């Protein structure tokens, strides 16, 4: 029997998408669409596709094509565009979505449906050739890496060469000619690997669907499950949406926002945003962006709208939210929302604030803290660390000391004999085992809301990102902080509260958040009757 798809954000929504059947991502998208939050229209294949894929020896179920065709037809009807149409092409994103939130662990492919023919259609529809070639070169590299298993460096070297030739520091500044030339070079990478890039949009969609399902059995997902972070999830669904474009023009971009600070719990949006970007660039950890203060200055209307949506979702779900969003020519779309990963200290702050704000009642507040060791919550601060060696942007609070390790394998191997600080140029969920073994994570590039930072918070690790002074010399097995050079194995201390980095293991002062614990304790006490007050 052929299972059904779940459709959301269209005029023919199928009435929700149960989490266990269609994954958390599709379930939340369907709920957001129902309450009027702007989400791109989409559909989801059920988790059954993943279960049958692996039970059948990594072969797609025979009904997969039928469901993809049904879902694509729904999106064509909702958007007025055609998948593979040469004049008004519909482009799709293909994403994973298990019942448990697994940030960055499985695969995503964007701009699906582009080819030499449909690029012309995008140019005709938008009048923007730079945008069209930018989307096509993105699809070529992402499809190559995720679906075909190409070495990412083959694309990155070509991209870096194009930036050097044009003399620009950011790929968002490449002109139309460079992007078109890059697309041709990326097509040759596919051809040289023995498999030309498929021009058929249906072939692209089928291949991307299989890649998403296969990622459930990949090393990142296996490590995530081994650490007990995936709950009872039995596989991943596949969520397909009409693309919205953060790279369309000067008032477009992509970002990630937390409705509260995820390591202190303090209220107010905390976000990273990049102009000219598509979503995966922000969460990948490769690039940093504008913070909430800068974003509010340059896009005040969108900031206010995002804050209103965040507050609404907090009340709807009774929990702090982690939202991914895209702004297309000034119009805001929410691509995903989930319960935000937070430190124990933040969890405590958030629930007592939620009760005060009327978001949840005291019974639910206490239930949300059931798995947290309240007696073990401490505020840890550096005492007399001396002059900092460098600075980064805090992405997970606390203080951690340990020996420098450049790889996850070394972090795992040495963690048993003492603390380890994993030091990386950028971090990704590929490093999950090393992050789990380490006491802290320090990266030279990337934002606070990247998937790697989210994983570090989930695992309770101190994390600093965007340390511009940090240079890793892997050949010499050493790190440079300006003129200061330290070998791998030297001890560092990360201060996740202030963003400072110190040589050696510094003294630490621990305090108990007595005021917060007193507010929590008050939730346990029944109200005093009016006659006794």
FISE-512231 format. One line per 5 residues: number of its first residue (from 0); their letters; for each residue x, y, z of C-alpha. Coordinates in steps of 0.001 Angstrom, whole numbers, plus 500000, padded with zeros to 6 digits. Example, Ala and Ser with C-alpha at 12.3 -4.5 7.8 and 13.67 -1.06 7.14 Angstrom:
% residues 2
0) AS) 512300,495500,507800  513670,498940,507140
END
This chain:
% residues 533
0) XXXXX) 500000,500000,500000  501371,503408,498987  501628,505785,501981  500477,509393,501822  502418,512635,501699
5) XXXXX) 501758,515504,504107  501200,518868,502379  501502,522244,504125  501481,525937,503276  499132,525449,500288
10) XXXXX) 495391,525762,499718  495088,521987,500007  496913,521265,503263  496437,517690,504443  495600,518641,508020
15) XXXXX) 498922,518339,509819  501963,516103,509803  502318,513862,512896  505905,513949,514184  506445,510218,514406
20) XXXXX) 505292,509771,510811  506607,512884,509038  509360,514160,511331  509621,517173,513595  510501,519602,510784
25) XXXXX) 507391,518913,508705  505171,518762,511795  506238,522221,512935  506041,523674,509413  502473,522388,509110
30) XXXXX) 501562,523859,512505  503161,527209,511666  501333,527362,508337  498050,526623,510098  498449,529541,512525
35) XXXXX) 499432,531971,509786  503210,532171,510090  504825,532615,506655  506464,529351,505557  507334,528231,502012
40) XXXXX) 504800,525658,500763  505996,522095,500929  505306,518408,501386  506883,515544,503298  507516,511892,502547
45) XXXXX) 506954,509727,505628  509621,508039,507744  508406,504774,506173  510493,505706,503131  513656,505615,505238
50) XXXXX) 512730,502383,507018  511945,500599,503737  515037,502091,502070  517384,500422,504558  515329,497230,504937
55) XXXXX) 515446,496862,501154  519232,497101,500959  519442,500859,500309  516950,500805,497459  514236,503455,497189
60) XXXXX) 510713,502098,497755  508913,501703,494431  506247,504218,495474  508784,507031,496028  508413,508420,492497
65) XXXXX) 504626,508513,492796  504757,510520,496018  507374,512935,494665  505225,513558,491584  502128,514142,493757
70) XXXXX) 503967,516564,496012  505578,518446,493139  502181,518894,491495  500847,520386,494741  503712,522894,494836
75) XXXXX) 503224,523791,491188  499568,524524,491917  500451,526613,494994  503177,528681,493313  502050,528963,489703
80) XXXXX) 505474,527689,488641  506481,524467,486884  509137,521973,487944  511511,521884,484968  509566,524589,483139
85) XXXXX) 511910,526530,480873  510147,529883,481350  508782,529791,484926  510832,527124,486702  510007,525923,490212
90) XXXXX) 513075,525231,492369  512979,523026,495460  514857,522399,498677  515163,518796,499858  515775,518356,503582
95) XXXXX) 515901,515660,506223  513537,515595,509192  513531,512938,511901  511091,512909,514807  513993,514093,516996
100) XXXXX) 515785,517342,516236  519199,516522,514721  520745,519886,513726  523194,519552,510836  523465,515801,511209
105) XXXXX) 521743,514790,507963  521715,516253,504486  520090,519174,502678  520219,520117,499001  518965,523490,497712
110) XXXXX) 518015,524895,494268  516934,521487,492967  515485,521732,489450  518117,523983,487867  519896,523156,484614
115) XXXXX) 521280,525136,481695  517724,525345,480309  515999,526434,483519  518732,528958,484324  517475,530840,481268
120) XXXXX) 513965,530656,482710  515133,532113,486026  516832,534972,484174  513646,535600,482190  511448,535530,485317
125) XXXXX) 513669,537647,487586  515693,539750,485173  518683,538870,487357  521336,536728,485599  523751,537002,488510
130) XXXXX) 521177,535414,490828  520412,532622,488356  524055,531606,487872  524700,531890,491628  521887,529418,492340
135) XXXXX) 523109,527034,489641  526725,526937,490840  525413,526331,494389  523345,523360,493227  526243,521918,491233
140) XXXXX) 528600,521947,494223  526045,520792,496781  524755,517995,494538  528329,516927,493855  529292,516821,497520
145) XXXXX) 526091,515360,499000  524727,513127,496239  527850,512122,494326  530302,512137,497237  532802,514497,495583
150) XXXXX) 535621,515954,497664  534361,519427,498745  537830,520883,498234  537446,520470,494455  534717,523113,494512
155) XXXXX) 536216,525281,497238  539539,525674,495409  537746,526806,492257  535598,529222,494273  538640,530650,496034
160) XXXXX) 540445,531069,492712  537464,533009,491331  537424,535277,494377  541170,535875,494086  540947,536658,490368
165) XXXXX) 538153,539151,490968  539818,540525,494130  536794,540122,496404  536824,538764,499975  533337,537220,499904
170) XXXXX) 531582,534981,497385  528510,537231,497658  530547,539867,495770  531348,537743,492710  529926,539154,489481
175) XXXXX) 527777,537436,486869  530677,536488,484610  532612,534808,487426  529553,532865,488608  528737,531666,485095
180) XXXXX) 532349,530584,484615  532266,528785,487969  529138,526903,486930  530968,525671,483834  533961,524590,485917
185) XXXXX) 531675,522787,488391  529946,520968,485517  533390,519753,484405  534066,518431,487925  530983,516223,487518
190) XXXXX) 531979,515144,484021  535582,514394,485057  534255,512230,487893  532506,510079,485291  528903,511198,485791
195) XXXXX) 527645,514377,484120  525313,516534,486163  521703,515460,485411  519681,518079,483528  516402,516292,484328
200) XXXXX) 514739,517921,487385  512939,514666,488216  516256,512782,488210  517764,515453,490469  514849,515249,492917
205) XXXXX) 514961,511458,493100  518732,511450,493657  518493,514136,496361  515705,512236,498110  517862,509122,498202
210) XXXXX) 520842,511112,499524  518732,512469,502389  517480,508991,503291  521000,507530,503060  522317,510171,505463
215) XXXXX) 520351,508459,508260  522977,505715,508005  525925,508103,507716  528684,508508,510317  527280,511764,511746
220) XXXXX) 523832,510279,512313  525287,507088,513742  527435,509083,516183  524422,511209,517155  522383,508083,517920
225) XXXXX) 525292,506431,519711  525436,509404,522080  521750,508905,522844  520661,512210,521287  518120,510920,518759
230) XXXXX) 515573,509479,521182  513372,506774,519691  513511,508113,516112  513396,505200,513666  514489,507093,510569
235) XXXXX) 514211,510372,508737  511357,511798,506714  512085,513889,503608  510779,517469,503558  510527,519195,500161
240) XXXXX) 509715,522904,499892  509502,525582,497250  512709,527606,497404  512806,531113,498810  515972,533009,498047
245) XXXXX) 518252,534876,500408  520598,535584,497503  518071,537332,495247  518995,540964,495867  520300,543623,498228
250) XXXXX) 517393,543200,500667  517699,539404,500811  519581,537120,503171  519357,534199,505567  519726,533776,509295
255) XXXXX) 519183,531795,512470  517553,533255,515569  517071,532040,519133  514187,533622,521013  516316,533653,524197
260) XXXXX) 520035,533507,524877  520722,529743,524851  523502,529775,527444  522278,532467,529868  518532,532245,529235
265) XXXXX) 518115,536011,529071  515134,537162,526950  515435,538782,523534  516440,537529,520094  519989,536280,519606
270) XXXXX) 520720,535839,515913  523219,535621,513066  522265,536941,509620  524056,537189,506279  523022,539249,503292
275) XXXXX) 523147,537448,499948  523170,534034,501609  521172,530855,501472  520364,529077,504722  523052,526415,504734
280) XXXXX) 525799,529051,504704  524700,530423,508077  524293,527097,509883  527341,525424,508304  529801,527303,510504
285) XXXXX) 531833,528516,507523  530753,532143,507833  529709,534564,510547  527245,537383,510002  525423,540317,511537
290) XXXXX) 524313,539949,515130  520895,540979,516415  521924,544587,517105  523297,545151,513603  520376,543312,512000
295) XXXXX) 517858,545450,513904  519582,548597,512638  519603,547657,508973  516304,545732,508762  514132,547069,511613
300) XXXXX) 510778,545958,510170  511951,542396,509596  513566,542304,513049  510290,543355,514677  508322,540814,512647
305) XXXXX) 510756,538059,513585  510521,539029,517274  506715,538880,517104  506821,535472,515428  509307,534209,518030
310) XXXXX) 507105,535366,520907  504071,533750,519295  505875,530438,518830  507120,530503,522429  503544,530789,523635
315) XXXXX) 502285,528203,521145  504891,525590,522101  505613,526742,525648  509332,526662,524941  512278,528717,523726
320) XXXXX) 512636,528481,519927  515500,528106,517451  514301,529513,514109  515886,529384,510661  514633,532121,508351
325) XXXXX) 515145,533652,504923  514374,537174,503767  513603,537384,500041  513557,540977,498827  512327,542181,502212
330) XXXXX) 509766,539402,502744  510330,537150,505757  509862,533359,505620  510419,530931,508501  512016,527730,507218
335) XXXXX) 512060,525820,510470  511564,526163,514211  512391,523796,517023  512966,523823,520756  516285,525592,521225
340) XXXXX) 519192,523691,522744  520295,525410,525936  522600,525094,528913  521194,523965,532297  521643,527524,533572
345) XXXXX) 519642,528877,530635  516935,526253,531122  516486,527386,534721  516344,531070,533784  513904,530450,530948
350) XXXXX) 511329,528436,532869  511083,530849,535787  510770,533759,533337  508142,531849,531354  506035,531408,534486
355) XXXXX) 506334,535110,535313  505330,535991,531731  502378,533574,531722  503828,531445,528920  503596,528219,530973
360) XXXXX) 502286,527272,534396  504410,526155,537327  503594,522481,536808  504897,522544,533252  507933,524572,534321
365) XXXXX) 508925,521941,536859  508373,519181,534274  510696,520936,531793  513494,520800,534371  512944,517146,535296
370) XXXXX) 516118,515891,533575  518376,518722,534753  520637,518372,537797  519585,521563,539555  521974,520918,542448
375) XXXXX) 524841,520842,539967  524133,524201,538302  527002,526572,538891  528066,529908,537467  531743,529388,536599
380) XXXXX) 533994,532409,536056  537707,532930,535538  539536,534307,538575  542785,536133,537825  543458,534764,534359
385) XXXXX) 545893,537532,533466  546110,539059,530014  543970,537127,527502  545776,535429,524649  542910,536171,522280
390) XXXXX) 539170,536564,522084  536235,534909,520369  532478,535247,520351  530771,533200,523091  528452,530536,521704
395) XXXXX) 528086,528400,524840  528859,529699,528317  531034,528498,531177  534779,527960,531598  536823,525015,530328
400) XXXXX) 540535,524146,530356  542383,521505,528414  545136,520535,526011  544829,521686,522397  543690,518964,519985
405) XXXXX) 543337,519598,516249  541186,516568,515428  538206,514823,516897  540190,511582,516935  542907,513137,519116
410) XXXXX) 540283,514704,521383  538662,511291,521868  542004,509609,522487  543306,512097,525069  540087,512983,526902
415) XXXXX) 540511,510032,529257  543815,511410,530579  542726,515038,531018  540716,517904,529628  540905,518667,525908
420) XXXXX) 540059,521799,523904  539144,520965,520310  540573,523735,518081  539339,523932,514497  539377,526438,511598
425) XXXXX) 535630,525825,511375  533561,523157,513042  530819,520988,511639  528611,518196,512948  531241,515839,511490
430) XXXXX) 533179,516708,514662  530402,515512,516978  532407,512684,518592  535359,515022,519224  533080,517740,520616
435) XXXXX) 531534,515180,522935  534975,514120,524204  536344,517658,524616  535743,520123,527424  535464,523010,524975
440) XXXXX) 535409,523992,521309  537341,526918,519772  536916,527834,516108  538459,530569,513995  535423,531119,511753
445) XXXXX) 531688,530684,512046  528700,531979,513948  527066,531384,517308  524045,529759,515706  525934,527265,513517
450) XXXXX) 524996,523603,513812  528326,522828,515491  527701,525478,518163  524204,524074,518699  525644,520578,519161
455) XXXXX) 528267,521926,521604  525531,523545,523706  523444,520399,523602  526434,518455,524935  527149,521079,527622
460) XXXXX) 530498,522182,526157  532025,525669,526312  532262,527120,522806  533925,530212,521308  533556,531036,517617
465) XXXXX) 534910,533703,515282  538375,533973,516861  539957,536114,514155  543436,536077,515704  543582,532279,515604
470) XXXXX) 545584,530592,512837  546123,526838,512818  549341,525563,511230  548528,521880,510831  551870,521097,509182
475) XXXXX) 553766,522429,512204  551082,521132,514630  550869,524583,516199  548435,527466,516666  549214,531152,516234
480) XXXXX) 547532,533923,518187  549149,536864,516468  552855,536477,517188  552319,533938,519987  552800,530310,518907
485) XXXXX) 551605,527306,520929  552139,523638,520023  549322,521128,519883  548999,519759,523410  549541,523136,525116
490) XXXXX) 546859,523981,527665  544259,526693,527040  541348,528026,529064  538176,529190,527300  535973,531718,529065
495) XXXXX) 532566,531256,527464  531114,534108,529504  533449,536892,528362  534856,535331,525187  538454,535382,526425
500) XXXXX) 541175,532772,525785  544015,532248,528275  547240,530238,528298  547241,527479,530875  544603,526339,533335
505) XXXXX) 543305,529395,535171  541724,529567,538600  537927,529328,538513  535322,530726,540895  532010,528885,541160
510) XXXXX) 528825,530392,542526  525314,529035,542968  522476,530982,541270  520632,531345,544561  518147,533977,543400
515) XXXXX) 517037,531854,540452  516771,528723,542582  514669,530658,545085  512313,531703,542274  512070,528066,541209
520) XXXXX) 511462,526947,544786  508544,529369,544994  506871,527493,542128  506633,524399,544332  504779,526202,547110
525) XXXXX) 500993,526487,546913  499655,530062,546891  498846,531564,550281  495040,531860,550761  493827,535455,550719
530) XXX) 492602,535268,554321  496109,534369,555501  497952,536867,553328
END
